[in-house]
Amino acid sequence: MKIHYRVPLILAVFLGSTISFTSCEDKAPPPPPPQELKVVEVIQDSVPVIREFVGEIKGIFDIPVRARVEGWVEKMTFEEGGEVKKDQLLYEIDDEQYQQEVAGALSQVAEAKTQLSKAESDLKRYKPLAEINAVSQSDLDAAQAAYDASIAGLEAANAHLRHAQISLGYCRMYAPIDGIIGKTEARVGEFVGKNPNPVILNTISRIDSVRVEFFLTESDYLTLARYTIQKLDSVAAQSTEEKSKKNTLQLVLSDGTVHPQKGFLDFVDRGVNPQTGSLLLQAIFPNTQGILRPGQFGRIQANIQTLYDAKIIPQKCLLELQGQFSVYVVTDSNTVAARSVVVGPTFKDYRVINEGLKPGDKVLLEGLQKVRSGMPIVPKLTEYESQYGSID
Protein backbone atom coordinates (compact mmCIF):
# COMPACT_ATOMS: atom_id res chain seq x y z
CA MET A 1 0.00 0.00 0.00
CA LYS A 2 2.89 2.39 0.73
CA ILE A 3 4.25 2.04 -2.77
CA HIS A 4 1.10 3.64 -4.18
CA TYR A 5 1.74 6.78 -2.14
CA ARG A 6 5.40 7.08 -3.32
CA VAL A 7 4.66 7.24 -7.07
CA PRO A 8 2.70 10.51 -6.98
CA LEU A 9 5.35 11.96 -4.68
CA ILE A 10 8.20 11.19 -7.11
CA LEU A 11 6.18 12.56 -10.03
CA ALA A 12 5.54 15.77 -8.17
CA VAL A 13 9.26 16.23 -7.39
CA PHE A 14 10.20 15.63 -11.09
CA LEU A 15 7.63 18.13 -12.37
CA GLY A 16 8.80 20.72 -9.86
CA SER A 17 12.44 20.45 -10.88
CA THR A 18 11.53 20.70 -14.57
CA ILE A 19 9.52 23.85 -13.97
CA SER A 20 12.38 25.29 -11.93
CA PHE A 21 14.96 24.53 -14.70
CA THR A 22 12.75 26.11 -17.35
CA SER A 23 12.35 29.26 -15.33
CA CYS A 24 16.16 29.51 -14.94
CA GLU A 25 16.58 29.38 -18.73
CA ASP A 26 14.11 32.17 -19.16
CA LYS A 27 16.25 34.40 -16.95
CA ALA A 28 19.58 34.02 -19.03
CA PRO A 29 21.42 37.37 -19.61
CA PRO A 30 20.94 39.13 -22.97
CA PRO A 31 23.83 39.01 -25.56
CA PRO A 32 26.44 41.81 -25.31
CA PRO A 33 25.99 44.85 -27.57
CA PRO A 34 28.02 44.94 -30.83
CA GLN A 35 31.63 46.10 -30.45
CA GLU A 36 32.82 49.36 -31.96
CA LEU A 37 35.74 48.49 -34.25
CA LYS A 38 37.86 50.59 -36.60
CA VAL A 39 37.46 50.02 -40.33
CA VAL A 40 39.13 51.55 -43.38
CA GLU A 41 38.02 51.97 -46.96
CA VAL A 42 39.83 50.37 -49.86
CA ILE A 43 41.57 53.20 -51.69
CA GLN A 44 42.75 53.44 -55.28
CA ASP A 45 46.03 55.09 -56.16
CA SER A 46 49.18 54.80 -58.27
CA VAL A 47 51.73 52.60 -56.51
CA PRO A 48 55.42 52.24 -57.40
CA VAL A 49 56.70 48.69 -57.27
CA ILE A 50 59.94 48.87 -55.30
CA ARG A 51 62.45 46.02 -55.39
CA GLU A 52 65.60 45.68 -53.31
CA PHE A 53 68.85 44.20 -54.56
CA VAL A 54 71.94 43.53 -52.46
CA GLY A 55 75.02 45.12 -53.97
CA GLU A 56 78.72 45.49 -53.24
CA ILE A 57 80.24 48.97 -53.12
CA LYS A 58 83.44 49.68 -55.04
CA GLY A 59 85.39 52.83 -55.76
CA ILE A 60 84.71 54.64 -58.99
CA PHE A 61 88.32 53.58 -59.68
CA ASP A 62 90.10 50.79 -57.80
CA ILE A 63 93.62 50.73 -59.23
CA PRO A 64 96.12 48.10 -58.03
CA VAL A 65 99.74 49.17 -57.47
CA ARG A 66 101.66 46.33 -59.10
CA ALA A 67 105.35 45.45 -58.90
CA ARG A 68 106.35 45.03 -62.54
CA VAL A 69 109.94 44.03 -61.75
CA GLU A 70 111.25 41.82 -58.98
CA GLY A 71 113.51 43.02 -56.21
CA TRP A 72 113.79 44.16 -52.60
CA VAL A 73 111.62 47.02 -51.34
CA GLU A 74 113.89 49.86 -50.25
CA LYS A 75 111.39 52.65 -49.50
CA MET A 76 107.72 53.26 -48.67
CA THR A 77 106.86 56.93 -48.97
CA PHE A 78 103.16 57.09 -48.01
CA GLU A 79 100.89 56.67 -45.00
CA GLU A 80 98.64 53.60 -45.15
CA GLY A 81 94.97 54.51 -45.37
CA GLY A 82 95.79 58.11 -46.27
CA GLU A 83 95.21 60.21 -49.34
CA VAL A 84 97.71 60.20 -52.18
CA LYS A 85 98.04 62.41 -55.22
CA LYS A 86 98.58 61.38 -58.80
CA ASP A 87 102.29 60.82 -59.66
CA GLN A 88 103.24 60.71 -55.96
CA LEU A 89 106.12 58.28 -55.26
CA LEU A 90 104.88 55.24 -53.33
CA TYR A 91 107.54 52.49 -53.40
CA GLU A 92 111.17 52.11 -54.42
CA ILE A 93 112.73 48.76 -55.33
CA ASP A 94 116.46 48.12 -55.22
CA ASP A 95 117.59 49.14 -58.73
CA GLU A 96 121.28 48.16 -58.78
CA GLN A 97 120.65 45.14 -61.03
CA TYR A 98 118.64 47.24 -63.48
CA GLN A 99 121.24 50.02 -63.57
CA GLN A 100 123.79 47.42 -64.57
CA GLU A 101 121.47 46.22 -67.33
CA VAL A 102 121.16 49.79 -68.62
CA ALA A 103 124.96 50.16 -68.56
CA GLY A 104 125.35 46.91 -70.48
CA ALA A 105 122.77 48.01 -73.03
CA LEU A 106 124.57 51.32 -73.50
CA SER A 107 127.81 49.49 -74.27
CA GLN A 108 126.00 47.31 -76.81
CA VAL A 109 124.63 50.44 -78.49
CA ALA A 110 128.13 51.91 -78.65
CA GLU A 111 129.49 48.68 -80.14
CA ALA A 112 126.69 48.59 -82.70
CA LYS A 113 127.40 52.17 -83.71
CA THR A 114 131.08 51.31 -84.19
CA GLN A 115 130.21 48.32 -86.35
CA LEU A 116 127.81 50.43 -88.38
CA SER A 117 130.47 53.09 -88.92
CA LYS A 118 132.97 50.47 -90.12
CA ALA A 119 130.39 48.80 -92.40
CA GLU A 120 129.43 52.15 -93.86
CA SER A 121 133.11 53.04 -94.53
CA ASP A 122 133.75 49.67 -96.18
CA LEU A 123 130.70 50.04 -98.40
CA LYS A 124 131.75 53.52 -99.51
CA ARG A 125 135.21 52.19 -100.38
CA TYR A 126 133.90 49.14 -102.27
CA LYS A 127 131.39 50.98 -104.46
CA PRO A 128 133.87 52.97 -106.65
CA LEU A 129 136.20 49.96 -106.87
CA ALA A 130 133.33 47.78 -108.07
CA GLU A 131 132.53 50.32 -110.80
CA ILE A 132 136.00 49.84 -112.29
CA ASN A 133 135.92 46.08 -111.65
CA ALA A 134 138.72 46.38 -109.10
CA VAL A 135 136.71 44.16 -106.73
CA SER A 136 134.23 41.47 -107.51
CA GLN A 137 130.48 41.92 -107.33
CA SER A 138 130.34 39.38 -104.52
CA ASP A 139 132.67 41.55 -102.43
CA LEU A 140 130.38 44.53 -102.98
CA ASP A 141 127.34 42.48 -102.04
CA ALA A 142 129.06 41.32 -98.86
CA ALA A 143 129.89 44.91 -97.92
CA GLN A 144 126.28 45.95 -98.54
CA ALA A 145 124.98 43.05 -96.44
CA ALA A 146 127.35 43.92 -93.61
CA TYR A 147 126.13 47.52 -93.69
CA ASP A 148 122.45 46.48 -93.59
CA ALA A 149 123.16 44.05 -90.74
CA SER A 150 124.93 46.79 -88.81
CA ILE A 151 121.87 49.05 -89.12
CA ALA A 152 119.64 46.23 -87.80
CA GLY A 153 122.14 45.52 -85.02
CA LEU A 154 122.04 49.15 -83.90
CA GLU A 155 118.24 49.13 -83.86
CA ALA A 156 118.26 45.94 -81.75
CA ALA A 157 120.78 47.45 -79.34
CA ASN A 158 118.65 50.59 -78.99
CA ALA A 159 115.56 48.44 -78.34
CA HIS A 160 117.42 46.50 -75.64
CA LEU A 161 118.52 49.80 -74.09
CA ARG A 162 114.92 51.10 -74.02
CA HIS A 163 113.76 47.84 -72.38
CA ALA A 164 116.47 48.13 -69.72
CA GLN A 165 115.57 51.78 -69.09
CA ILE A 166 111.87 50.86 -68.74
CA SER A 167 112.69 48.11 -66.26
CA LEU A 168 114.82 50.58 -64.31
CA GLY A 169 111.88 53.00 -64.28
CA TYR A 170 109.61 50.28 -62.84
CA CYS A 171 111.78 50.29 -59.72
CA ARG A 172 109.90 53.41 -58.69
CA MET A 173 106.14 53.10 -58.38
CA TYR A 174 103.95 56.22 -58.50
CA ALA A 175 100.28 56.80 -57.74
CA PRO A 176 98.26 56.51 -60.99
CA ILE A 177 95.33 58.57 -59.62
CA ASP A 178 94.28 60.78 -56.73
CA GLY A 179 92.61 58.69 -54.05
CA ILE A 180 92.86 56.74 -50.82
CA ILE A 181 95.56 54.09 -50.54
CA GLY A 182 95.05 50.90 -48.56
CA LYS A 183 97.18 48.66 -46.39
CA THR A 184 100.48 47.65 -47.94
CA GLU A 185 101.08 44.01 -48.83
CA ALA A 186 104.88 44.38 -48.62
CA ARG A 187 107.16 46.39 -46.37
CA VAL A 188 110.74 47.61 -46.57
CA GLY A 189 113.13 44.68 -46.90
CA GLU A 190 110.66 42.25 -48.46
CA PHE A 191 111.17 40.68 -51.87
CA VAL A 192 108.37 41.46 -54.34
CA GLY A 193 107.41 41.03 -57.97
CA LYS A 194 107.49 37.25 -58.33
CA ASN A 195 105.13 34.60 -56.96
CA PRO A 196 104.77 33.51 -54.22
CA ASN A 197 105.96 36.94 -53.09
CA PRO A 198 103.58 39.89 -53.41
CA VAL A 199 103.00 41.25 -56.89
CA ILE A 200 100.10 43.62 -56.12
CA LEU A 201 101.50 45.78 -53.33
CA ASN A 202 98.50 48.01 -52.69
CA THR A 203 95.28 49.45 -54.13
CA ILE A 204 94.26 53.07 -54.59
CA SER A 205 90.54 53.90 -54.66
CA ARG A 206 88.87 57.08 -55.77
CA ILE A 207 85.61 57.41 -53.81
CA ASP A 208 84.15 60.84 -54.62
CA SER A 209 81.64 58.63 -56.45
CA VAL A 210 81.22 54.89 -55.99
CA ARG A 211 80.08 51.94 -58.08
CA VAL A 212 77.56 49.47 -56.69
CA GLU A 213 77.43 46.11 -58.44
CA PHE A 214 74.27 44.05 -58.00
CA PHE A 215 72.41 41.25 -59.75
CA LEU A 216 68.91 40.89 -61.20
CA THR A 217 67.16 37.59 -61.60
CA GLU A 218 66.11 36.81 -65.13
CA SER A 219 62.41 37.36 -64.31
CA ASP A 220 63.11 40.73 -62.65
CA TYR A 221 65.18 41.77 -65.65
CA LEU A 222 62.35 40.91 -68.06
CA THR A 223 59.87 42.89 -65.95
CA LEU A 224 62.19 45.87 -65.85
CA ALA A 225 63.00 45.69 -69.55
CA ARG A 226 59.34 45.58 -70.58
CA TYR A 227 58.46 48.48 -68.29
CA THR A 228 61.34 50.54 -69.64
CA ILE A 229 60.23 49.96 -73.24
CA GLN A 230 56.66 50.95 -72.37
CA LYS A 231 57.93 54.05 -70.60
CA LEU A 232 59.90 55.35 -73.60
CA ASP A 233 56.80 56.70 -75.32
CA SER A 234 55.72 58.63 -72.22
CA VAL A 235 59.11 60.30 -71.72
CA ALA A 236 59.56 61.21 -75.39
CA ALA A 237 57.72 64.50 -74.89
CA GLN A 238 59.73 65.50 -71.81
CA SER A 239 62.20 68.34 -71.88
CA THR A 240 65.94 67.80 -71.89
CA GLU A 241 66.11 68.94 -68.27
CA GLU A 242 63.51 66.38 -67.22
CA LYS A 243 65.27 63.59 -69.08
CA SER A 244 68.56 64.44 -67.36
CA LYS A 245 67.05 63.75 -63.94
CA LYS A 246 68.04 60.11 -63.97
CA ASN A 247 69.15 59.76 -60.32
CA THR A 248 66.31 57.49 -59.19
CA LEU A 249 68.02 54.70 -57.24
CA GLN A 250 68.30 54.70 -53.47
CA LEU A 251 71.00 52.97 -51.43
CA VAL A 252 70.11 51.56 -48.01
CA LEU A 253 73.17 50.96 -45.85
CA SER A 254 73.80 48.10 -43.42
CA ASP A 255 72.53 50.11 -40.42
CA GLY A 256 69.22 50.78 -42.16
CA THR A 257 69.93 54.41 -43.03
CA VAL A 258 69.45 55.70 -46.56
CA HIS A 259 72.39 57.26 -48.38
CA PRO A 260 71.49 60.94 -48.81
CA GLN A 261 72.34 61.08 -52.52
CA LYS A 262 70.50 59.09 -55.16
CA GLY A 263 72.22 57.17 -57.92
CA PHE A 264 71.61 56.03 -61.46
CA LEU A 265 72.04 52.87 -63.49
CA ASP A 266 75.36 52.97 -65.34
CA PHE A 267 75.97 49.51 -66.78
CA VAL A 268 74.08 46.36 -67.75
CA ASP A 269 76.11 43.27 -68.60
CA ARG A 270 75.83 41.82 -72.08
CA GLY A 271 74.19 38.56 -70.99
CA VAL A 272 72.65 36.47 -68.23
CA ASN A 273 75.02 34.17 -66.36
CA PRO A 274 73.77 30.66 -67.24
CA GLN A 275 75.09 29.21 -63.97
CA THR A 276 73.31 31.65 -61.64
CA GLY A 277 70.47 32.83 -63.89
CA SER A 278 71.25 36.44 -62.99
CA LEU A 279 72.35 39.58 -64.79
CA LEU A 280 75.06 41.93 -63.52
CA LEU A 281 74.19 45.62 -63.23
CA GLN A 282 76.17 48.58 -61.97
CA ALA A 283 74.92 51.82 -60.43
CA ILE A 284 76.80 55.04 -59.69
CA PHE A 285 76.20 57.00 -56.47
CA PRO A 286 77.77 60.36 -55.54
CA ASN A 287 79.80 60.15 -52.32
CA THR A 288 80.71 63.74 -51.58
CA GLN A 289 80.93 63.11 -47.81
CA GLY A 290 83.18 60.08 -48.26
CA ILE A 291 80.94 57.85 -46.13
CA LEU A 292 80.90 54.96 -48.58
CA ARG A 293 84.00 52.78 -48.83
CA PRO A 294 84.92 49.85 -51.11
CA GLY A 295 83.87 46.49 -49.70
CA GLN A 296 80.70 47.71 -48.02
CA PHE A 297 77.37 46.11 -48.85
CA GLY A 298 74.08 47.90 -49.32
CA ARG A 299 70.58 47.37 -50.66
CA ILE A 300 69.62 49.19 -53.82
CA GLN A 301 65.97 50.19 -53.99
CA ALA A 302 64.72 50.48 -57.56
CA ASN A 303 61.31 51.42 -58.90
CA ILE A 304 60.89 48.70 -61.51
CA GLN A 305 57.24 49.44 -62.33
CA THR A 306 54.28 51.69 -61.48
CA LEU A 307 50.82 50.21 -60.90
CA TYR A 308 48.14 52.72 -61.87
CA ASP A 309 44.72 52.73 -60.10
CA ALA A 310 45.85 49.96 -57.79
CA LYS A 311 43.57 48.91 -54.90
CA ILE A 312 45.47 49.11 -51.61
CA ILE A 313 44.77 48.44 -47.94
CA PRO A 314 46.96 48.50 -44.80
CA GLN A 315 48.91 45.28 -44.35
CA LYS A 316 47.51 44.85 -40.82
CA CYS A 317 44.06 44.24 -42.34
CA LEU A 318 45.25 40.94 -43.81
CA LEU A 319 45.00 37.46 -42.33
CA GLU A 320 47.28 34.75 -43.70
CA LEU A 321 46.83 31.00 -43.42
CA GLN A 322 49.11 28.64 -45.34
CA GLY A 323 49.85 31.24 -47.98
CA GLN A 324 46.19 32.21 -48.48
CA PHE A 325 45.11 35.74 -47.60
CA SER A 326 41.74 37.02 -46.41
CA VAL A 327 40.13 40.12 -44.89
CA TYR A 328 36.98 40.88 -42.93
CA VAL A 329 34.60 43.02 -44.97
CA VAL A 330 31.81 45.04 -43.35
CA THR A 331 28.45 44.40 -45.01
CA ASP A 332 25.55 46.84 -45.45
CA SER A 333 23.92 45.34 -42.34
CA ASN A 334 27.05 46.10 -40.27
CA THR A 335 28.09 42.49 -39.93
CA VAL A 336 31.52 41.15 -40.80
CA ALA A 337 32.15 38.63 -43.53
CA ALA A 338 35.43 36.86 -44.30
CA ARG A 339 36.56 37.27 -47.90
CA SER A 340 39.52 35.70 -49.69
CA VAL A 341 41.76 38.08 -51.62
CA VAL A 342 44.68 37.83 -54.06
CA VAL A 343 47.51 40.10 -52.98
CA GLY A 344 50.06 41.98 -55.06
CA PRO A 345 53.30 43.76 -54.16
CA THR A 346 53.99 45.58 -50.91
CA PHE A 347 54.37 49.36 -50.75
CA LYS A 348 55.50 50.85 -47.43
CA ASP A 349 53.01 49.35 -44.93
CA TYR A 350 50.30 48.89 -47.54
CA ARG A 351 49.51 45.89 -49.72
CA VAL A 352 48.14 45.91 -53.25
CA ILE A 353 44.99 43.79 -53.68
CA ASN A 354 44.70 42.26 -57.14
CA GLU A 355 41.39 40.43 -56.65
CA GLY A 356 38.64 40.22 -54.03
CA LEU A 357 38.00 43.87 -53.18
CA LYS A 358 36.77 46.97 -54.95
CA PRO A 359 37.32 50.65 -54.17
CA GLY A 360 35.11 51.86 -51.33
CA ASP A 361 34.80 48.46 -49.62
CA LYS A 362 35.16 48.73 -45.85
CA VAL A 363 37.58 46.26 -44.25
CA LEU A 364 38.27 45.64 -40.58
CA LEU A 365 41.43 47.29 -39.25
CA GLU A 366 41.48 46.01 -35.67
CA GLY A 367 40.16 43.12 -33.62
CA LEU A 368 40.65 40.56 -36.40
CA GLN A 369 41.14 37.78 -33.84
CA LYS A 370 37.96 38.69 -31.89
CA VAL A 371 35.36 38.47 -34.65
CA ARG A 372 33.83 35.78 -36.83
CA SER A 373 31.74 35.86 -39.97
CA GLY A 374 28.19 37.08 -39.34
CA MET A 375 29.03 38.93 -36.13
CA PRO A 376 27.45 42.41 -35.88
CA ILE A 377 29.74 45.34 -35.10
CA VAL A 378 29.58 49.10 -34.89
CA PRO A 379 32.00 50.17 -37.63
CA LYS A 380 34.07 53.29 -36.96
CA LEU A 381 35.45 54.60 -40.26
CA THR A 382 39.09 55.59 -39.71
CA GLU A 383 41.80 57.15 -41.83
CA TYR A 384 44.83 54.88 -41.55
CA GLU A 385 47.96 56.58 -40.22
CA SER A 386 50.97 55.03 -41.92
CA GLN A 387 54.30 55.01 -40.11
CA TYR A 388 55.80 56.34 -43.35
CA GLY A 389 53.46 59.33 -43.51
CA SER A 390 51.66 60.09 -46.76
CA ILE A 391 51.15 57.31 -49.28
CA ASP A 392 52.74 59.47 -52.00
C-alpha positions in Angstrom: 0.0 0.0 0.0 2.9 2.4 0.7 4.2 2.0 -2.8 1.1 3.6 -4.2 1.7 6.8 -2.1 5.4 7.1 -3.3 4.7 7.2 -7.1 2.7 10.5 -7.0 5.4 12.0 -4.7 8.2 11.2 -7.1 6.2 12.6 -10.0 5.5 15.8 -8.2 9.3 16.2 -7.4 10.2 15.6 -11.1 7.6 18.1 -12.4 8.8 20.7 -9.9 12.4 20.4 -10.9 11.5 20.7 -14.6 9.5 23.9 -14.0 12.4 25.3 -11.9 15.0 24.5 -14.7 12.8 26.1 -17.3 12.3 29.3 -15.3 16.2 29.5 -14.9 16.6 29.4 -18.7 14.1 32.2 -19.2 16.3 34.4 -16.9 19.6 34.0 -19.0 21.4 37.4 -19.6 20.9 39.1 -23.0 23.8 39.0 -25.6 26.4 41.8 -25.3 26.0 44.8 -27.6 28.0 44.9 -30.8 31.6 46.1 -30.4 32.8 49.4 -32.0 35.7 48.5 -34.2 37.9 50.6 -36.6 37.5 50.0 -40.3 39.1 51.5 -43.4 38.0 52.0 -47.0 39.8 50.4 -49.9 41.6 53.2 -51.7 42.7 53.4 -55.3 46.0 55.1 -56.2 49.2 54.8 -58.3 51.7 52.6 -56.5 55.4 52.2 -57.4 56.7 48.7 -57.3 59.9 48.9 -55.3 62.4 46.0 -55.4 65.6 45.7 -53.3 68.8 44.2 -54.6 71.9 43.5 -52.5 75.0 45.1 -54.0 78.7 45.5 -53.2 80.2 49.0 -53.1 83.4 49.7 -55.0 85.4 52.8 -55.8 84.7 54.6 -59.0 88.3 53.6 -59.7 90.1 50.8 -57.8 93.6 50.7 -59.2 96.1 48.1 -58.0 99.7 49.2 -57.5 101.7 46.3 -59.1 105.3 45.5 -58.9 106.4 45.0 -62.5 109.9 44.0 -61.8 111.3 41.8 -59.0 113.5 43.0 -56.2 113.8 44.2 -52.6 111.6 47.0 -51.3 113.9 49.9 -50.2 111.4 52.7 -49.5 107.7 53.3 -48.7 106.9 56.9 -49.0 103.2 57.1 -48.0 100.9 56.7 -45.0 98.6 53.6 -45.1 95.0 54.5 -45.4 95.8 58.1 -46.3 95.2 60.2 -49.3 97.7 60.2 -52.2 98.0 62.4 -55.2 98.6 61.4 -58.8 102.3 60.8 -59.7 103.2 60.7 -56.0 106.1 58.3 -55.3 104.9 55.2 -53.3 107.5 52.5 -53.4 111.2 52.1 -54.4 112.7 48.8 -55.3 116.5 48.1 -55.2 117.6 49.1 -58.7 121.3 48.2 -58.8 120.6 45.1 -61.0 118.6 47.2 -63.5 121.2 50.0 -63.6 123.8 47.4 -64.6 121.5 46.2 -67.3 121.2 49.8 -68.6 125.0 50.2 -68.6 125.3 46.9 -70.5 122.8 48.0 -73.0 124.6 51.3 -73.5 127.8 49.5 -74.3 126.0 47.3 -76.8 124.6 50.4 -78.5 128.1 51.9 -78.7 129.5 48.7 -80.1 126.7 48.6 -82.7 127.4 52.2 -83.7 131.1 51.3 -84.2 130.2 48.3 -86.4 127.8 50.4 -88.4 130.5 53.1 -88.9 133.0 50.5 -90.1 130.4 48.8 -92.4 129.4 52.1 -93.9 133.1 53.0 -94.5 133.7 49.7 -96.2 130.7 50.0 -98.4 131.8 53.5 -99.5 135.2 52.2 -100.4 133.9 49.1 -102.3 131.4 51.0 -104.5 133.9 53.0 -106.7 136.2 50.0 -106.9 133.3 47.8 -108.1 132.5 50.3 -110.8 136.0 49.8 -112.3 135.9 46.1 -111.7 138.7 46.4 -109.1 136.7 44.2 -106.7 134.2 41.5 -107.5 130.5 41.9 -107.3 130.3 39.4 -104.5 132.7 41.5 -102.4 130.4 44.5 -103.0 127.3 42.5 -102.0 129.1 41.3 -98.9 129.9 44.9 -97.9 126.3 46.0 -98.5 125.0 43.1 -96.4 127.3 43.9 -93.6 126.1 47.5 -93.7 122.5 46.5 -93.6 123.2 44.1 -90.7 124.9 46.8 -88.8 121.9 49.1 -89.1 119.6 46.2 -87.8 122.1 45.5 -85.0 122.0 49.1 -83.9 118.2 49.1 -83.9 118.3 45.9 -81.8 120.8 47.4 -79.3 118.6 50.6 -79.0 115.6 48.4 -78.3 117.4 46.5 -75.6 118.5 49.8 -74.1 114.9 51.1 -74.0 113.8 47.8 -72.4 116.5 48.1 -69.7 115.6 51.8 -69.1 111.9 50.9 -68.7 112.7 48.1 -66.3 114.8 50.6 -64.3 111.9 53.0 -64.3 109.6 50.3 -62.8 111.8 50.3 -59.7 109.9 53.4 -58.7 106.1 53.1 -58.4 104.0 56.2 -58.5 100.3 56.8 -57.7 98.3 56.5 -61.0 95.3 58.6 -59.6 94.3 60.8 -56.7 92.6 58.7 -54.0 92.9 56.7 -50.8 95.6 54.1 -50.5 95.0 50.9 -48.6 97.2 48.7 -46.4 100.5 47.7 -47.9 101.1 44.0 -48.8 104.9 44.4 -48.6 107.2 46.4 -46.4 110.7 47.6 -46.6 113.1 44.7 -46.9 110.7 42.3 -48.5 111.2 40.7 -51.9 108.4 41.5 -54.3 107.4 41.0 -58.0 107.5 37.2 -58.3 105.1 34.6 -57.0 104.8 33.5 -54.2 106.0 36.9 -53.1 103.6 39.9 -53.4 103.0 41.3 -56.9 100.1 43.6 -56.1 101.5 45.8 -53.3 98.5 48.0 -52.7 95.3 49.4 -54.1 94.3 53.1 -54.6 90.5 53.9 -54.7 88.9 57.1 -55.8 85.6 57.4 -53.8 84.1 60.8 -54.6 81.6 58.6 -56.5 81.2 54.9 -56.0 80.1 51.9 -58.1 77.6 49.5 -56.7 77.4 46.1 -58.4 74.3 44.0 -58.0 72.4 41.2 -59.7 68.9 40.9 -61.2 67.2 37.6 -61.6 66.1 36.8 -65.1 62.4 37.4 -64.3 63.1 40.7 -62.7 65.2 41.8 -65.6 62.3 40.9 -68.1 59.9 42.9 -65.9 62.2 45.9 -65.8 63.0 45.7 -69.5 59.3 45.6 -70.6 58.5 48.5 -68.3 61.3 50.5 -69.6 60.2 50.0 -73.2 56.7 51.0 -72.4 57.9 54.0 -70.6 59.9 55.4 -73.6 56.8 56.7 -75.3 55.7 58.6 -72.2 59.1 60.3 -71.7 59.6 61.2 -75.4 57.7 64.5 -74.9 59.7 65.5 -71.8 62.2 68.3 -71.9 65.9 67.8 -71.9 66.1 68.9 -68.3 63.5 66.4 -67.2 65.3 63.6 -69.1 68.6 64.4 -67.4 67.0 63.8 -63.9 68.0 60.1 -64.0 69.2 59.8 -60.3 66.3 57.5 -59.2 68.0 54.7 -57.2 68.3 54.7 -53.5 71.0 53.0 -51.4 70.1 51.6 -48.0 73.2 51.0 -45.8 73.8 48.1 -43.4 72.5 50.1 -40.4 69.2 50.8 -42.2 69.9 54.4 -43.0 69.4 55.7 -46.6 72.4 57.3 -48.4 71.5 60.9 -48.8 72.3 61.1 -52.5 70.5 59.1 -55.2 72.2 57.2 -57.9 71.6 56.0 -61.5 72.0 52.9 -63.5 75.4 53.0 -65.3 76.0 49.5 -66.8 74.1 46.4 -67.8 76.1 43.3 -68.6 75.8 41.8 -72.1 74.2 38.6 -71.0 72.6 36.5 -68.2 75.0 34.2 -66.4 73.8 30.7 -67.2 75.1 29.2 -64.0 73.3 31.6 -61.6 70.5 32.8 -63.9 71.3 36.4 -63.0 72.3 39.6 -64.8 75.1 41.9 -63.5 74.2 45.6 -63.2 76.2 48.6 -62.0 74.9 51.8 -60.4 76.8 55.0 -59.7 76.2 57.0 -56.5 77.8 60.4 -55.5 79.8 60.1 -52.3 80.7 63.7 -51.6 80.9 63.1 -47.8 83.2 60.1 -48.3 80.9 57.9 -46.1 80.9 55.0 -48.6 84.0 52.8 -48.8 84.9 49.9 -51.1 83.9 46.5 -49.7 80.7 47.7 -48.0 77.4 46.1 -48.8 74.1 47.9 -49.3 70.6 47.4 -50.7 69.6 49.2 -53.8 66.0 50.2 -54.0 64.7 50.5 -57.6 61.3 51.4 -58.9 60.9 48.7 -61.5 57.2 49.4 -62.3 54.3 51.7 -61.5 50.8 50.2 -60.9 48.1 52.7 -61.9 44.7 52.7 -60.1 45.9 50.0 -57.8 43.6 48.9 -54.9 45.5 49.1 -51.6 44.8 48.4 -47.9 47.0 48.5 -44.8 48.9 45.3 -44.4 47.5 44.9 -40.8 44.1 44.2 -42.3 45.2 40.9 -43.8 45.0 37.5 -42.3 47.3 34.7 -43.7 46.8 31.0 -43.4 49.1 28.6 -45.3 49.9 31.2 -48.0 46.2 32.2 -48.5 45.1 35.7 -47.6 41.7 37.0 -46.4 40.1 40.1 -44.9 37.0 40.9 -42.9 34.6 43.0 -45.0 31.8 45.0 -43.3 28.5 44.4 -45.0 25.5 46.8 -45.5 23.9 45.3 -42.3 27.0 46.1 -40.3 28.1 42.5 -39.9 31.5 41.2 -40.8 32.1 38.6 -43.5 35.4 36.9 -44.3 36.6 37.3 -47.9 39.5 35.7 -49.7 41.8 38.1 -51.6 44.7 37.8 -54.1 47.5 40.1 -53.0 50.1 42.0 -55.1 53.3 43.8 -54.2 54.0 45.6 -50.9 54.4 49.4 -50.8 55.5 50.9 -47.4 53.0 49.4 -44.9 50.3 48.9 -47.5 49.5 45.9 -49.7 48.1 45.9 -53.2 45.0 43.8 -53.7 44.7 42.3 -57.1 41.4 40.4 -56.6 38.6 40.2 -54.0 38.0 43.9 -53.2 36.8 47.0 -54.9 37.3 50.7 -54.2 35.1 51.9 -51.3 34.8 48.5 -49.6 35.2 48.7 -45.8 37.6 46.3 -44.3 38.3 45.6 -40.6 41.4 47.3 -39.2 41.5 46.0 -35.7 40.2 43.1 -33.6 40.7 40.6 -36.4 41.1 37.8 -33.8 38.0 38.7 -31.9 35.4 38.5 -34.7 33.8 35.8 -36.8 31.7 35.9 -40.0 28.2 37.1 -39.3 29.0 38.9 -36.1 27.5 42.4 -35.9 29.7 45.3 -35.1 29.6 49.1 -34.9 32.0 50.2 -37.6 34.1 53.3 -37.0 35.4 54.6 -40.3 39.1 55.6 -39.7 41.8 57.1 -41.8 44.8 54.9 -41.5 48.0 56.6 -40.2 51.0 55.0 -41.9 54.3 55.0 -40.1 55.8 56.3 -43.4 53.5 59.3 -43.5 51.7 60.1 -46.8 51.1 57.3 -49.3 52.7 59.5 -52.0 
